[in-house]
Amino acid sequence: MIDLHTHTTFSDGDFIPAELARRARIAGYKAIAFTDHADHSNIGHILTNILRMVHDYSLYQEIELLAGVELTHVPPALIPDLVKKARDLGAQIVLVHGETIVEPVAAGTNHAAIMGGVDILAHPGLITPQDVALAAEKNVCLEITTRKGHSLTNGHVLALARQYKATLVINNDAHSGSDLVQKDIRKKIALGSGMSEQEHARAEQNSLDILSGIRSARRF
């Protein structure tokens, strides 16, 4: 079990990265990505420090750690360039904070994120069929989330992903210890969105495939 969407005190999470990593390990996670909320004002600060921490701590934490960001409330027109900047700064994984129905995310964020080539579009809310089809074409993963509020549209995301053959991943969007849900709850939330057992297994494998791609990239 891995999770590719978590937050630390570098944005609005409760724990410093070391504690979050430890708590995730005890909760049964084999790998997590630190993906703090970022815009142009703090992206360099986050990645400089998280990359250093991931490098220094990974050998000792008994959990694989990844350095990333979740671009959040960035004006849609600026998202593609900031995705590129995040990668240039060393981000191993890039998410965009999608158009969840429980926050005032700017219209067009989902589309800009997909066009910008993010790895994962987080909690994309009432995403349009056109954008789901585009995500499938551009190999952008759509998130099924266990987080309260954001999870209200999981069924909608699943239905369109199934129709257009878009790739799904399951994430916690963890901000606190209670967000690091156990394996059985994680699965129940996925099944509650309408996933079949096979679709749930495929979504978990998709996250592992992303992790494998990051591991391969480290070799070059």
N, C-alpha and C positions, 0 to 999 in steps of 0.2 A: 504494500500500500504506500503510495507516494502522494504528495500534494504540491501543486505548482502555483499556488496563490496564497501567500501569507503576508502578514504585516507585523512590523516591530516598532520600537520607539523611534525609529527614523521617520515614521509618519504617525499613524494613530493607533498602533498596536500597544498592548500592555507590557510586553517584555522586550528586553534587549535581545539581540540575535542569539547569544549563547544560551539564554534561558529558554527561548522559544525552541531552539534546536533540541535541548535536553527534554523539554516537555513533549515534543513531537516524538522523540525516540521512545520515551516511556509509554506513549499512547499507541505505539506499534508502527509508526511510520519509518520507512527505510530511506526516504529522501524527501526533502522539501526545498522549495524555492522561496527565497526572500524577495518579495515583490512590492516594496513600499510605494505609496502614492507619490507620483513625481510629476513635475511640470518643468518649465525652463529654469525656474528659480532654484531648484534643489537637486536636479538629476545628477550633476557632477558630484556633489557632496555625498549623496546616497551611494552611488556606485563605487566611488573611490574607497569608501570605508567598508562597504559590504564585500567587495571583491577581496580586500585585504583580510577581512575576517574569515571568509570562506576558504581562502588559501591557507591561513594559519591554523584554523580549527578543524577542518574536515578530517584530518588524520586521527583526531582524538575524540570526536563526538559520537562515533559509532552510528552515524547517519550521514548520508550524502547531502551536501549543501550546495545550492545553486544561487547565483547572484543575478537578480533581475529587477525590473520595475513594473509598476502599473501606472501608465500615463492616465492622469485623472483630471477631468474637467478642462482639458486642453481644448482650445477652439479647434473645431474640425479641420479648418484649412491648414493648421500648423502641425497636425498629428503626423503625417507622413515624414516630414523632415525630422521631427523629434524621435520617431522610431529609428531612423537612420543614425541620429546622434547617439541614442542609447546603445546601439550596437557598436558604434565607433568607440564608445567609452568602455566597452567590454562586457555589456550585459549579455548573459548567457540565454536569457529568456525575456521576452517583452510582451506584456499584456496591455490592453487598453480597457479602462473602466467604461463598460458599455452602457446602453440606454435603459438601465433599470427603471422600473416604474415607481420606485420609492425615493428617487433623488431627481433633482432638476438638471439632468444631463442634457447638453445641447443636442438638438435634432441634427442628424448627419454624422454623429460621432461613430456609430456602428459602421457606416459606409466608409468613412475616412480611415478607420482602423483597418478594415479589410483591404482597402486599396493600398494602404501603407505597408501591408505585409506583416502584421503582428503575428506572433505565435498563437496567442489565445485572445479571443474577444470575451472578456468576462461579463457575466450576467447581462446578456444583450436585450433583456426585456421583451417587448413586443416587436422583435426584429421582423423586417419585411421579408416576404418570400424572395424578392429580388436580391436582397443582401445575403440571404442564406445560400442561394444558388451561387452567388459570387464567392462566398466563403468556401464553398465546395470546390469551385474552380481554382481558387488561389491557395488551397490547402491551409486555410486559417481555421483553427479549432474553435468551436463554440462551447461555452461552459455551461454545464449543469452544476448548480451550486447548492451546497447544504446550508448556506447562510440565510437566516431569517430575513424576510422582506424580499431580498433579491430572488429567493427561490419560488416566489409566487408565480413566476412565468416559466418555470422549468418545463411544464407540459407543452406550452406553446413552442418553445425552442426545440424540444424533442420532436414534436409532430412535423415541423418544417425540416428539421435536419434529416429525419427519416425520409421525407418526400424527395428532398434534393440531394441526399447522400452526402451530407456534410459531416465532418468529423467532430465527435463530441469528446470532451474530457469532464471528469468530475473533480471539483475542487471545494475546499472548505471556506476560502476567503477568511482565514483565521485571524482574528484580532486579539483573542484572549484564549486562555486555556480551555474554556468550555467549548470553544469553536472547533477544537481538534477532536472531532467526533470519532468514536470507535468504528471499527470495520463494519459491524452489523448495522449500526445506525446509518452510516454512509450508504450502505447498500439499500436499506429500507427507504431512504429518501429518494434514491435513484428509481427504485421500483415504484414508489409512490407517484413519481412524475409520469409514469406510464411505460417505463423501460421494461423490456423483457429481460430474462436472465442472460440471454445471449448478448443483448445490447449493453447491459451493464458490464459484462466481462470485456466486451470490445472497447468500451469507454475507458476502463481501467488499463487495458493494454495500450490504448492510444497514448496515455500519459507515459507509460513505460517506453514507448517508441520515441517520444520526444526526448526523454532522458537518455536513451541510447544514442540519439543523434548528437546530443550535447557531448556525451562521452567521446564519440568518434571525432568531433571537431577539436577536442583537446589534443589529439594526437598530431595535429598539423601545426 
